[in-house]
Amino acid sequence: MSNVSPQNFEYKLVNPTKLSDTEHDEFNGLYRASVEVDFPGRSQAEYDYFINNLEKQRRKVNAGVGGPFQRKNQRYGSPLAAVILDRSHNLHGVISGTVNVSTSAEEKLTDRVGAKLGKKAGKVVGLVVGKPLGKLEMAAKMHSDTLHINRLVPKKWASLGSRAFSLSLLEGIQDTGDVSAADVGVHHILEKRDPREQVSSWPYVGERLWSPYLTSIGVTYTGEPFEWRWVFGEDATPVVQFRHTNSGVHEVLDIISQKPGAPEAIDQSK
């Protein structure tokens, strides 16, 4: 594991929506190589569909609402990505994170309830009477920090979303129990999050590293039904996603910190 030891890489956090066109191209190349390893045998058009839609959402975090990567009642905020670079500044890994403020509420407010709630909430966050409860819930979660209503609104999830690794890194960081470059990247994303937030992810069935890796940091399958996702196109064969979650950021950080070699690797990465 010496060549892919976490100490041999550099780490930085970036806002994916602020990347340059050149950086987006670099991300796309890494995602392309990574997804072709996980899902071999797809057509070039299917890979293009995956990468193009992922870039749209990376450029504008909620651009994919209702699309192949984002459900209609799913909203994100505060996008962040941990970038893993070698000493020559070649891109080897991307682990994206974002605040998930999704909802399953569909029913609309009555005029009576809406009049009471909308009069106050509407002035603060621009909501209007009669909007679906789901939209109110998502807005409340998104603005809970600025409105100082953290105790009134269920805490947001820190969602570890899409990821991409170079083949060399992918082959070298299969779970051995030791700290990995992926561990260091995740640690950088989560260490500034509220420790009470949940960590959530939707890995695809077939990903060679990501699902086993999530298990290694305590993010495990919830037992909920799987979902089909048409990430390669509406006419392409869909893939399966299972929801994985953890009870708190602090638990993930504790698991990473206790892995052999973690304290040194994390300290040297800063």
QUIQUILIN-V637596 format. One record per residue. SS is DSSP state (H for helix, E for strand, L for the rest). OMEGA is omega as a letter, one per 40 degrees, with the letter a starting at -180 (* if undefined). D_CENTER is the distance of its C-alpha to the mean C-alpha in whole Angstrom. Layout:
# QUIQUILIN-V637596
ss=[SS;SS]
omega=[OMEGA;OMEGA]
d_center=[D_CENTER;D_CENTER]
This chain:
# QUIQUILIN-V637596
ss=[L;H;H;H;L;H;H;H;E;E;E;E;E;E;L;H;H;H;L;L;H;H;H;H;H;H;H;H;H;H;H;H;H;H;H;H;H;H;L;L;L;L;L;H;H;H;H;H;H;H;H;H;H;H;H;H;H;H;H;L;L;L;L;L;E;L;L;L;L;E;L;L;L;L;L;E;E;E;E;E;E;E;E;E;E;E;L;L;L;L;E;E;E;E;E;E;E;E;E;E;L;L;L;L;L;L;L;E;L;L;H;H;H;H;H;H;H;H;H;H;H;H;H;H;H;L;L;L;L;L;L;E;H;H;H;H;H;H;H;H;H;H;L;H;H;H;H;L;L;L;L;L;L;L;L;L;E;E;E;E;E;E;E;E;E;L;H;H;H;H;H;H;L;L;L;L;L;E;L;L;H;H;H;H;H;H;H;H;H;H;L;L;L;L;L;L;L;E;E;E;E;E;E;E;L;L;L;L;L;H;H;H;H;H;H;H;L;L;L;E;E;L;L;L;L;L;E;E;E;L;L;L;L;L;L;L;L;L;E;E;E;E;E;E;E;E;L;L;H;H;H;H;H;H;H;H;H;L;L;E;L;H;H;H;H;H;H;H;L;L]
omega=[a;a;i;i;a;i;a;a;i;a;i;i;a;i;a;a;a;a;i;i;i;i;i;i;i;i;a;i;i;i;a;i;a;a;i;i;a;a;a;i;i;i;i;i;i;i;i;a;i;a;a;i;i;i;i;a;i;a;i;a;i;i;a;a;a;a;a;a;a;i;a;i;a;i;i;i;i;a;a;i;i;a;a;a;i;a;i;i;i;a;i;a;i;i;a;i;i;i;a;a;a;i;i;a;a;a;a;i;i;i;a;i;a;a;a;a;a;a;i;a;a;i;a;a;i;i;i;a;i;i;i;i;a;a;i;i;a;i;i;i;a;a;a;i;a;i;i;i;a;a;a;a;i;a;i;i;i;a;i;a;a;i;i;i;i;a;a;i;i;a;a;a;i;a;i;a;i;i;a;i;i;i;a;i;i;i;i;i;a;a;i;i;i;a;i;a;i;i;a;i;i;i;i;i;a;i;a;a;a;a;i;i;i;i;a;i;i;i;a;a;a;a;i;i;i;i;i;i;a;a;i;i;a;a;a;i;a;i;a;i;i;i;i;i;a;a;a;i;a;a;i;i;i;i;i;a;a;i;i;i;a;a;a;a;a;i;a;a;a;*]
d_center=[26;28;27;23;24;21;24;25;21;20;17;16;13;13;13;12;14;17;17;20;21;22;19;17;20;19;15;16;19;16;14;18;19;16;16;20;20;18;20;23;26;24;26;25;25;22;20;21;19;16;16;17;15;12;14;15;12;11;14;14;11;13;15;14;15;17;16;15;11;11;14;17;16;13;12;9;11;11;8;8;8;11;13;16;19;22;26;26;23;22;18;17;14;10;7;5;4;5;8;8;12;13;16;19;22;24;27;29;31;34;36;38;34;33;36;35;32;31;34;32;29;30;31;28;25;27;27;30;32;31;27;25;24;21;21;23;20;17;19;20;17;16;19;20;20;22;24;25;24;22;24;25;21;19;16;13;10;8;4;3;2;5;8;12;15;18;21;22;19;18;22;22;19;20;20;23;23;23;20;19;17;14;15;16;12;10;14;14;10;11;15;15;13;16;17;17;14;12;9;8;6;8;10;13;16;18;15;17;15;12;13;16;14;12;15;17;15;16;13;15;16;17;20;19;20;18;17;18;16;18;16;19;21;23;26;24;23;20;18;17;14;14;12;12;12;14;16;15;13;17;17;15;16;20;19;18;21;23;23;26;25;22;24;26;23;21;24;25;21;22]
